[in-house]
Amino acid sequence: MRCLIAVLAMFLVLPFAACTSDSGGSGGDGDPLVIYSGRKSVLVDPLVEQFTEATGIAVEVRSGSDAELVAALQEEGDASPADLYWANTAGALGVAGEAGLFSQLPDSILSKPDGYVPSSGLWVPVTVRFRVMAYDPGRVTPEFLPASVMDLPDNDAFRGQIGWTPTYSSFQDFITAMREIHGEEATRNWIEGMKALEPKAYPSNTPMLEAMMAGEIMVGLTNHYYVLRVVHGGDDDLRDDPTVATHHFGAGDTGNLALVTGAGLLNTSTQTEKALAFLSFLLSEDAQSFAAETVREYPVVRAATVPDYLLPFDEAVALGPEFDFDRLRNLEGTLDLLREKGLL
Amino acid sequence: MPVARLHDFRWYLWGPALLVAVGVLVPLSYLVLRAFQGDAGELADLVLRRRNLRLLGNTLGLTAGVLLLTSAIAFPLAWLVARTDIKGKPFVTLLGVLPLAVPGYVMAYALMASTGPSGLLSGLHLPRPSGYAGAWLALGLYTFPYLFLNLRAALLGLDPALEDAAQSLGYSNREVARRVVLPQLRPAFFAGGLLIALHVLGDFGVVSLMRFETFSYAIYLQYAAAFDRVYAAWLALMLLSLTGVMLLLEMRLLRGRRYERTGSGSARTTSMSPLGRWTAPAYGFVGLVGMAGVALPVSTVVYWLGRGVEHGRWSDLLSAFLDSCSAALPAAVLATALALPVAYLSVRKPSWPARAAERIAYLGYATPPLAFALALIFFTLRSAPFLYQSLGLLIAAYALHFMAEAIGPVRSALYQAPVRIQEAARNLGRSPLRAFFEGTFPLLRGSLGAGMALVFLSALKELPITFLLSPLGFRSLAMGVWGAASESLFSVAAPYALVLMATSTALVGLLLRKA
């Protein structure tokens, strides 16, 4: 028992000692900039480190899901310590804007991106992800793939060879967009047509792409970066001889839905200048190029250089359908529809 | 002297109980506050939705199913460890606890990744679990230790003299088990079963991955998809009233029972029955439980580790380990320290306020963690803003939320600890506090260790409370696992998951050695 207490005591004291030594070493002047981030830390940390290195401004990041952070910001109210909210979805930014959490951004920031800027001017886009179709280049010739996702159910050759992820959030966003753009009836028909082709349902995108590499399916509906992460995050052989490739539907097609990430300046910020400096940094050529290279998402700044596996900026902007992102909030109808069709 | 008169009002008993009551009821009042924010017509619409009825059916069905599954695993396993001559008992015990070290969402990932056409076990042609079956299996596999630990402690604490007496009255072995042993296991079964039921009610990691619509999944969707705090609060309150019914039920079933030894002298050690022809099935059973509950998730994580080139940094891993321990360890100690007086009052001084304090602790456990965290944000910023986002607040939140896990083992041990020793110490002139520490406390050590282990494991895996209440820059191991795994960066998530499970294993091993 005594030994146990000693070990416990050691565990108790050590971390506190570690904490105090940590806080002494933070650089920069004054309080750190506080960012609430709905994006995963693996996608945020490298950029934050570069910013601190370049400017000497210390940054503290609180990570969580978009929903948790928006709820937390609302509960915190005026007492929030946060300066910036960096969200993973346009939906969360829309809610935060409506709830009056954001301050109007200056034109110096809003003028930086070359697209996707919301008319409200309350937040600024940072990166863009696209819905795409992944296919196995060994078994499918790209010419054979449909120009619109709406025509996919007509491709009888893919019977039993299509993968999708009905339970995954970005798939559900895509269905919501389809309902908003083409209407309930067309969406219902699309789902029924797809079901007639006996698609295989996967819990998320990575297992679906692995199944494709294993020859289980020929095509699959996914987000563009999952394909890139599999092909360019894996070993060299895969990069030289990919077994998964990307197909974009025709320009403006619903199947190319753009999913925007972005950030806004919070009303409660006491360090507006630093916060704007960070937004400005995120939209700089360097940071945008770096994000494209490492996170493999599309930049929102034309001048950013993108790796050769991403489309050139103007082509990418033309891809997605014209669509008001706030309409993605009507998820409940989508879930009901998916449930009605036995997919959830 | 009647038990209840042994103590008058004692601050060191009622102080902690009051603290717990306030700490848990305050978050509940927040939910009520939010729930009544909408206008009346809208509120009626929210509450009377047909959908709520389906949620209720799903939730109750899942709870009942998981209780059955966990009983089927935990009863035989506890019996094997406590009453038979099976080899390698410490190892078997560890196998019975370790599934708790696996975060629920990792268990769900493991089940999904290992089955189906492209899974690790694709050769076996297992269907990919989802919906009710998936949630049932994943929850059952990682919550059965709550029952196992409670039953094992109770079986080990039984005085074999009772069984001897029954046998000398002509009862067969089977009758002894049914009429003497099983009734004695009642408090342990209720304590473990209650935890499991509350866990199933509150879980959203597993049900959301398996897409099975329970109350907690609906609450999660309201926050995540609709950003609707009012409907979420209503759903949480409905969930809590369901919890309240279960708590009342359990209280009725346990009322007025006494389980302690009353004979003189010390209890004889229980003799172990030989397994005999049950040897092969027994080892087979242990092997199956170990494979499904421990080997499957561990091999899934090891498989993650090997399949990518992107890994995190060692320094990040170390600081995540230290952050995790700096919050989870003090929380485990604090929760157990709070659970001891609360359990003591409810067992030894069973007045209504004593029972209420204990029930309230369970209510805190059943409050959805996200709502719990939001409530603490709301109240700390209005009453003690300097505490906000401090390590202290995080520790207190963990302790208040998870202390119900520590109550069960302590309560079972208190039921079995003879009051006479403490009374004798009092008669010898010891103060009440000293009499307790000399007469009863030594008998509780094992259970206190078990309670601490349970809270530690839960706090280590916790996500929503950690996300919202931790100090800025705080990164726990669980946050590392979740942050990477949910972006499909499994090779980055794997080291965090491995360290998390290793830390849990080490501490559980340490604490259970004494139990």
Interface residues (C-beta under 8 A of the other chain):
Chain A: M1 L4 V7 L8 F11 L12 L14 P15 F16 A18 C19 P32 V34 K40 S41 V42 L43 E60 V61 R62 S63 G64 S65 D66 A67 E68 V70 A71 A72 Q74 E75 E76 G77 A79 P81 G91 A92 V95 T167 K200 P203 S204 N205 T206 P207 E210 A211 A214 E216 Y226 R229 G233 G234 D235 R329 L331 E332 L335 L344
Chain B: M112 A113 G116 P117 S118 R128 S130 L209 R211 Y220 L221 Y223 A224 A225 A226 F227 R229 G308 V309 E310 G312 S319 L322 D323 C325 S326 L329 P330 V333 L370 A373 L374 I377 F378 L381 P385 Y388 Q389 L391 R445 G449 P464 F467 L468 S470 L472 G473 R475 M479 G480 G483 A484 S486 E487 S488 L489 F490 V492 L510 L511 K514
